[in-house]
Amino acid sequence: MTQAHPHTPHHGAPHGRHQEHGTNDQAEILDLDAEVLAEHTAAITAWLPLKTDPRRIVDLGCGTGAGTFALLDRFPDAHVTAVDAATEHLRRLREKACARGVEERVRTVQADLDDPAWPDLGTPDLVWASASMHHMAHPDRALRTVHDALAPGGLFAVVELAGFPRFLPEDAPGDRPGLEERCHAATDHFHAEHVPHRGADWGPMLTAAGFTVEGERTITVDIEGSGNETIGRYALGSLQRIRGAAAETLSPEDLAALDQLLDTAGPHNILRRDDLALRTERTVWAARRT
């Protein structure tokens, strides 16, 4: 699973409508997300209601490979076609595949998933889309395309975000308690305009596309961050991106407090805190082509 952030194109986004500015920074965030949430991703792959182990898997909006490598680990006889619009993400994914010695089991495909004509992705037994469907301008069309591409009896796993992660206690920072929630609230207008399907209930849309939904599960994430350098860097990168979308609507006092958290040379920077935690929820739907 991977996490999108404001003002940078997500790994599953149709980059034909966006510039790839900031893709390198976003790739680093995706790598941190994959590291921190590895156990939760593995739990989702283990939960999937598969009748037999898939041999041909497609990872739509693969990012830097969180889902790809979780699926390769879960299904040792499978090959994964990893699809993304960002060439930098695919480059990183290929490097990881080589480092892990699984490059022969991974095929990368650069594609804009909002293009009506998708590249040939074969006839997969399993399609995985983690935090990527909500970025598509025409998700209904994409769902039908996946349905028609799947092998009969194949499974489509859609993972959706309840929202962006939270890291700070509610009473933090001391002079501006509740700052993080106000930052998220300040970005609501941005998300409503640019990512209207974030947090969507994909069940009815999957049914409308011809799938039979066979399972739905919500994963609650609450990871203690004390002494966890990765969560600190994840929090820093996430709040840096949120600042870009929230700056115009935050009060001057909140913006100043946020900048203190983001100032890595300052005494109040978020990397110095020992009270961080990663809190979020993700829901997965398992839908079958019958």
VOPAGU-2260 file (C-alpha; in pm, 1 decimal, decimal comma):
REM VOPAGU-2260
SITE   aa  ch    i         X         Y         Z
SITE  MET   A    0       0,0       0,0       0,0
SITE  THR   A    1     108,4     350,3     -68,7
SITE  GLN   A    2      12,7     694,6      35,1
SITE  ALA   A    3     -61,9     999,6    -176,7
SITE  HIS   A    4      19,5    1351,8     -70,8
SITE  PRO   A    5    -101,4    1698,0    -170,7
SITE  HIS   A    6      64,2    1882,7    -457,2
SITE  THR   A    7     252,5    1582,2    -587,1
SITE  PRO   A    8     119,6    1334,4    -841,0
SITE  HIS   A    9      35,7    1004,0    -679,3
SITE  HIS   A   10     180,9     679,5    -808,9
SITE  GLY   A   11    -156,8     584,4    -952,0
SITE  ALA   A   12    -245,8     928,7   -1084,9
SITE  PRO   A   13    -288,5     994,2   -1455,0
SITE  HIS   A   14      28,4    1194,7   -1506,8
SITE  GLY   A   15     -77,4    1296,4   -1854,5
SITE  ARG   A   16    -262,1    1579,2   -1673,6
SITE  HIS   A   17      19,5    1666,0   -1434,6
SITE  GLN   A   18     386,0    1744,2   -1435,3
SITE  GLU   A   19     611,4    1503,7   -1250,6
SITE  HIS   A   20     759,0    1781,5   -1037,0
SITE  GLY   A   21     832,5    1643,4    -695,2
SITE  THR   A   22     819,8    1279,7    -804,6
SITE  ASN   A   23    1159,1    1204,0    -651,0
SITE  ASP   A   24    1044,4    1341,6    -314,4
SITE  GLN   A   25     720,8    1150,0    -336,5
SITE  ALA   A   26     909,8     830,7    -414,0
SITE  GLU   A   27    1095,2     870,0     -85,2
SITE  ILE   A   28     763,4     906,4      98,8
SITE  LEU   A   29     628,8     595,4     -73,0
SITE  ASP   A   30     938,4     401,6      31,6
SITE  LEU   A   31     888,2     511,8     394,0
SITE  ASP   A   32     520,6     418,1     377,0
SITE  ALA   A   33     610,3      72,7     246,3
SITE  GLU   A   34     863,3      16,7     523,6
SITE  VAL   A   35     639,9     130,4     808,2
SITE  LEU   A   36     326,8     -52,0     687,4
SITE  ALA   A   37     489,7    -373,1     563,3
SITE  GLU   A   38     312,7    -592,6     822,1
SITE  HIS   A   39     -26,0    -441,0     743,6
SITE  THR   A   40      22,4    -488,5     370,6
SITE  ALA   A   41     121,3    -850,2     429,2
SITE  ALA   A   42    -191,2    -897,8     640,6
SITE  ILE   A   43    -408,0    -777,5     352,5
SITE  THR   A   44    -242,6   -1007,4      98,1
SITE  ALA   A   45    -289,5   -1299,7     339,0
SITE  TRP   A   46    -660,4   -1214,2     381,4
SITE  LEU   A   47    -749,0   -1213,3      10,8
SITE  PRO   A   48   -1015,0   -1480,0     -65,2
SITE  LEU   A   49    -821,2   -1659,1    -337,5
SITE  LYS   A   50    -925,6   -2002,9    -458,9
SITE  THR   A   51    -577,1   -2082,4    -589,1
SITE  ASP   A   52    -248,9   -1894,9    -573,1
SITE  PRO   A   53    -229,1   -1647,7    -862,6
SITE  ARG   A   54      46,4   -1684,9   -1118,4
SITE  ARG   A   55     -13,4   -1360,0   -1310,9
SITE  ILE   A   56     -61,0   -1041,8   -1107,3
SITE  VAL   A   57    -100,7    -677,6   -1211,8
SITE  ASP   A   58     -21,9    -395,7    -964,7
SITE  LEU   A   59    -201,8     -80,8   -1085,7
SITE  GLY   A   60     -40,6     241,3    -967,8
SITE  CYS   A   61     246,7      44,5    -819,9
SITE  GLY   A   62     447,9     341,5    -694,6
SITE  THR   A   63     788,0     225,4    -579,8
SITE  GLY   A   64     670,1    -129,8    -522,4
SITE  ALA   A   65     510,9    -170,3    -178,6
SITE  GLY   A   66     233,9    -390,0    -317,3
SITE  THR   A   67     448,6    -550,1    -584,5
SITE  PHE   A   68     699,1    -694,1    -338,7
SITE  ALA   A   69     435,6    -789,5     -81,4
SITE  LEU   A   70     261,3    -989,5    -353,5
SITE  LEU   A   71     585,6   -1149,8    -471,6
SITE  ASP   A   72     658,7   -1253,2    -112,2
SITE  ARG   A   73     307,2   -1388,6     -60,8
SITE  PHE   A   74     296,3   -1580,1    -390,3
SITE  PRO   A   75     644,9   -1717,6    -466,2
SITE  ASP   A   76     541,8   -1866,7    -802,2
SITE  ALA   A   77     380,0   -1546,7    -931,1
SITE  HIS   A   78     499,2   -1285,2   -1177,4
SITE  VAL   A   79     389,8    -922,8   -1132,5
SITE  THR   A   80     330,2    -659,1   -1398,6
SITE  ALA   A   81     386,2    -327,3   -1218,1
SITE  VAL   A   82     208,8     -33,0   -1383,1
SITE  ASP   A   83     272,3     332,8   -1306,2
SITE  ALA   A   84     278,3     668,5   -1482,3
SITE  ALA   A   85     596,7     790,7   -1312,6
SITE  THR   A   86     919,5     670,0   -1468,4
SITE  GLU   A   87    1112,0     750,0   -1149,0
SITE  HIS   A   88     887,5     519,1    -947,1
SITE  LEU   A   89     937,8     239,3   -1197,1
SITE  ARG   A   90    1313,8     295,6   -1197,8
SITE  ARG   A   91    1324,2     258,6    -819,7
SITE  LEU   A   92    1104,9     -48,5    -835,6
SITE  ARG   A   93    1336,5    -212,9   -1089,3
SITE  GLU   A   94    1639,1    -136,1    -871,5
SITE  LYS   A   95    1468,3    -298,3    -573,8
SITE  ALA   A   96    1374,4    -600,9    -780,1
SITE  CYS   A   97    1737,5    -647,2    -884,8
SITE  ALA   A   98    1859,4    -602,9    -526,7
SITE  ARG   A   99    1612,2    -868,6    -410,4
SITE  GLY   A  100    1700,4   -1104,0    -693,8
SITE  VAL   A  101    1344,5   -1111,9    -831,1
SITE  GLU   A  102    1392,4    -903,0   -1144,7
SITE  GLU   A  103    1288,2   -1197,6   -1364,3
SITE  ARG   A  104     951,3   -1205,5   -1185,9
SITE  VAL   A  105     874,1    -835,5   -1240,5
SITE  ARG   A  106     771,1    -653,0   -1555,5
SITE  THR   A  107     731,5    -273,7   -1541,3
SITE  VAL   A  108     492,6     -82,2   -1763,9
SITE  GLN   A  109     474,1     297,4   -1788,9
SITE  ALA   A  110     114,1     399,5   -1856,3
SITE  ASP   A  111    -141,1     673,0   -1791,7
SITE  LEU   A  112    -431,9     487,8   -1634,8
SITE  ASP   A  113    -674,3     758,1   -1748,5
SITE  ASP   A  114    -592,4     684,2   -2110,5
SITE  PRO   A  115    -891,1     499,3   -2261,1
SITE  ALA   A  116    -650,5     256,3   -2430,2
SITE  TRP   A  117    -445,0      71,4   -2169,9
SITE  PRO   A  118    -138,2    -128,2   -2272,7
SITE  ASP   A  119    -168,3    -504,6   -2294,4
SITE  LEU   A  120    -143,6    -630,7   -1937,8
SITE  GLY   A  121    -216,0    -991,9   -2022,5
SITE  THR   A  122    -489,5   -1192,7   -1851,6
SITE  PRO   A  123    -408,7   -1167,8   -1481,2
SITE  ASP   A  124    -545,4   -1388,9   -1204,8
SITE  LEU   A  125    -517,1   -1102,7    -955,7
SITE  VAL   A  126    -520,0    -725,3    -998,3
SITE  TRP   A  127    -407,5    -510,8    -703,1
SITE  ALA   A  128    -479,4    -136,1    -678,2
SITE  SER   A  129    -367,7      30,4    -355,4
SITE  ALA   A  130    -456,1     399,4    -310,7
SITE  SER   A  131    -457,0     448,6    -686,0
SITE  MET   A  132    -818,0     415,8    -804,5
SITE  HIS   A  133    -923,7     739,9    -635,7
SITE  HIS   A  134    -686,5     941,5    -853,8
SITE  MET   A  135    -845,7     839,4   -1180,5
SITE  ALA   A  136   -1066,3    1086,5   -1362,2
SITE  HIS   A  137   -1284,7     801,9   -1492,6
SITE  PRO   A  138   -1276,7     525,6   -1228,5
SITE  ASP   A  139   -1591,8     357,5   -1363,4
SITE  ARG   A  140   -1419,2     305,3   -1697,4
SITE  ALA   A  141   -1107,0     176,4   -1524,6
SITE  LEU   A  142   -1309,0     -72,8   -1320,2
SITE  ARG   A  143   -1472,0    -210,1   -1634,5
SITE  THR   A  144   -1132,4    -233,8   -1803,8
SITE  VAL   A  145    -994,9    -435,5   -1511,9
SITE  HIS   A  146   -1302,6    -659,4   -1514,0
SITE  ASP   A  147   -1261,3    -738,8   -1882,2
SITE  ALA   A  148    -885,7    -800,2   -1847,2
SITE  LEU   A  149    -910,3   -1042,8   -1555,0
SITE  ALA   A  150    -919,5   -1414,5   -1613,4
SITE  PRO   A  151   -1261,0   -1567,5   -1537,3
SITE  GLY   A  152   -1275,4   -1621,5   -1163,5
SITE  GLY   A  153    -992,3   -1370,6   -1113,5
SITE  LEU   A  154    -981,2   -1133,5    -817,7
SITE  PHE   A  155    -952,1    -754,5    -800,0
SITE  ALA   A  156    -823,5    -610,6    -469,3
SITE  VAL   A  157    -889,7    -239,4    -416,7
SITE  VAL   A  158    -728,2     -70,4    -116,1
SITE  GLU   A  159    -859,7     272,9     -18,9
SITE  LEU   A  160    -742,4     530,1     234,5
SITE  ALA   A  161    -966,6     669,1     506,1
SITE  GLY   A  162    -749,4     980,0     492,1
SITE  PHE   A  163    -393,9    1093,1     537,1
SITE  PRO   A  164    -209,3     956,5     841,3
SITE  ARG   A  165    -193,4    1140,1    1171,9
SITE  PHE   A  166     128,6    1152,7    1370,0
SITE  LEU   A  167     100,1    1407,5    1653,6
SITE  PRO   A  168     -94,0    1385,8    1982,6
SITE  GLU   A  169    -411,5    1595,0    1990,2
SITE  ASP   A  170    -257,6    1836,8    2243,4
SITE  ALA   A  171      51,8    1902,8    2030,5
SITE  PRO   A  172     234,1    2125,6    1986,2
SITE  GLY   A  173     205,8    2287,6    2326,9
SITE  ASP   A  174     139,0    2640,9    2201,4
SITE  ARG   A  175     -99,6    2533,6    1920,1
SITE  PRO   A  176    -278,8    2214,2    2031,3
SITE  GLY   A  177    -477,5    2042,7    1756,6
SITE  LEU   A  178    -254,2    2185,8    1484,2
SITE  GLU   A  179    -237,9    1866,4    1280,5
SITE  GLU   A  180    -616,9    1831,5    1256,0
SITE  ARG   A  181    -648,6    2193,6    1146,0
SITE  CYS   A  182    -384,1    2130,6     878,0
SITE  HIS   A  183    -585,7    1837,9     746,2
SITE  ALA   A  184    -908,0    2037,9     755,9
SITE  ALA   A  185    -736,2    2317,0     562,1
SITE  THR   A  186    -658,5    2076,3     278,9
SITE  ASP   A  187   -1015,8    1948,8     244,8
SITE  HIS   A  188   -1096,2    2191,2     -37,0
SITE  PHE   A  189    -789,3    2074,4    -229,9
SITE  HIS   A  190    -880,3    1708,6    -192,1
SITE  ALA   A  191   -1244,8    1766,0    -281,2
SITE  GLU   A  192   -1139,4    1929,9    -606,6
SITE  HIS   A  193    -846,6    1714,0    -708,1
SITE  VAL   A  194    -914,6    1375,0    -544,9
SITE  PRO   A  195   -1295,9    1350,4    -522,5
SITE  HIS   A  196   -1296,7     970,6    -493,2
SITE  ARG   A  197   -1057,3     952,7    -199,0
SITE  GLY   A  198   -1225,7     759,1      78,7
SITE  ALA   A  199   -1494,4     630,8    -159,0
SITE  ASP   A  200   -1698,6     317,2     -97,0
SITE  TRP   A  201   -1579,7     107,6    -388,2
SITE  GLY   A  202   -1821,8    -177,0    -322,3
SITE  PRO   A  203   -2117,8     -40,9    -523,6
SITE  MET   A  204   -1890,7      75,5    -804,0
SITE  LEU   A  205   -1729,5    -267,6    -827,8
SITE  THR   A  206   -2072,5    -429,9    -843,1
SITE  ALA   A  207   -2183,5    -186,4   -1114,2
SITE  ALA   A  208   -1875,4    -280,9   -1316,8
SITE  GLY   A  209   -1978,0    -646,8   -1313,8
SITE  PHE   A  210   -1779,3    -776,5   -1016,6
SITE  THR   A  211   -1906,5    -984,4    -727,9
SITE  VAL   A  212   -1772,1    -836,0    -403,9
SITE  GLU   A  213   -1666,8   -1130,1    -187,7
SITE  GLY   A  214   -1507,2    -947,9     103,8
SITE  GLU   A  215   -1445,3    -612,6     265,8
SITE  ARG   A  216   -1210,8    -541,9     552,3
SITE  THR   A  217   -1087,9    -230,9     732,1
SITE  ILE   A  218    -733,3    -230,5     867,5
SITE  THR   A  219    -668,1       1,1    1161,8
SITE  VAL   A  220    -309,9     121,1    1188,5
SITE  ASP   A  221    -173,6     253,0    1519,0
SITE  ILE   A  222     204,5     222,8    1538,6
SITE  GLU   A  223     402,0     368,8    1827,2
SITE  GLY   A  224     668,4     600,2    1690,7
SITE  SER   A  225     889,8     658,2    1994,1
SITE  GLY   A  226    1246,2     597,6    1884,7
SITE  ASN   A  227    1133,4     500,2    1534,8
SITE  GLU   A  228    1340,3     710,0    1296,1
SITE  THR   A  229    1139,8     594,3     993,9
SITE  ILE   A  230     811,1     719,7    1138,8
SITE  GLY   A  231     978,4    1051,6    1220,2
SITE  ARG   A  232    1095,8    1093,9     861,4
SITE  TYR   A  233     755,9     980,5     733,8
SITE  ALA   A  234     583,8    1240,2     952,9
SITE  LEU   A  235     822,6    1511,6     837,4
SITE  GLY   A  236     773,6    1436,1     469,3
SITE  SER   A  237     396,4    1408,1     504,2
SITE  LEU   A  238     356,9    1739,1     686,6
SITE  GLN   A  239     588,3    1911,7     440,4
SITE  ARG   A  240     351,0    1814,4     161,2
SITE  ILE   A  241      40,2    1902,6     357,6
SITE  ARG   A  242     187,5    2248,3     417,1
SITE  GLY   A  243     183,6    2314,8      44,2
SITE  ALA   A  244    -191,5    2259,7      23,8
SITE  ALA   A  245    -281,0    2415,4     360,2
SITE  ALA   A  246     -65,5    2729,1     363,7
SITE  GLU   A  247    -324,2    2956,5     201,9
SITE  THR   A  248    -597,8    2877,2     453,3
SITE  LEU   A  249    -406,1    2824,7     779,7
SITE  SER   A  250    -391,5    3109,7    1028,2
SITE  PRO   A  251     -54,8    3287,5    1055,0
SITE  GLU   A  252     -12,4    3138,6    1402,4
SITE  ASP   A  253     -74,5    2784,0    1283,6
SITE  LEU   A  254     153,0    2828,6     984,5
SITE  ALA   A  255     432,2    2954,0    1210,1
SITE  ALA   A  256     385,7    2657,1    1444,3
SITE  LEU   A  257     387,2    2416,0    1149,4
SITE  ASP   A  258     705,8    2572,3    1015,9
SITE  GLN   A  259     870,5    2521,5    1354,1
SITE  LEU   A  260     787,5    2150,7    1333,5
SITE  LEU   A  261     929,2    2132,9     981,5
SITE  ASP   A  262    1249,7    2325,5    1056,9
SITE  THR   A  263    1494,3    2037,6    1094,4
SITE  ALA   A  264    1759,8    2273,9    1228,1
SITE  GLY   A  265    1531,2    2416,2    1495,6
SITE  PRO   A  266    1472,7    2299,9    1853,7
SITE  HIS   A  267    1103,1    2219,3    1795,1
SITE  ASN   A  268    1137,8    2010,1    1480,0
SITE  ILE   A  269     924,4    1698,9    1453,9
SITE  LEU   A  270    1225,5    1464,9    1437,4
SITE  ARG   A  271    1307,8    1558,2    1798,5
SITE  ARG   A  272     968,2    1453,9    1933,2
SITE  ASP   A  273     931,3    1127,5    2125,8
SITE  ASP   A  274     549,8    1119,9    2118,1
SITE  LEU   A  275     484,5    1042,9    1751,8
SITE  ALA   A  276     261,3     759,5    1633,5
SITE  LEU   A  277     128,1     655,7    1293,9
SITE  ARG   A  278    -252,7     641,1    1296,9
SITE  THR   A  279    -467,7     570,6     991,5
SITE  GLU   A  280    -721,4     329,1     844,1
SITE  ARG   A  281    -732,4     148,6     511,3
SITE  THR   A  282   -1017,6     -53,3     364,2
SITE  VAL   A  283    -978,8    -333,6     112,7
SITE  TRP   A  284   -1244,2    -478,3    -115,4
SITE  ALA   A  285   -1198,2    -817,7    -278,5
SITE  ALA   A  286   -1409,5    -847,4    -594,8
SITE  ARG   A  287   -1429,3   -1143,4    -830,4
SITE  ARG   A  288   -1495,2   -1163,5   -1200,6
SITE  THR   A  289   -1756,4   -1440,2   -1217,0
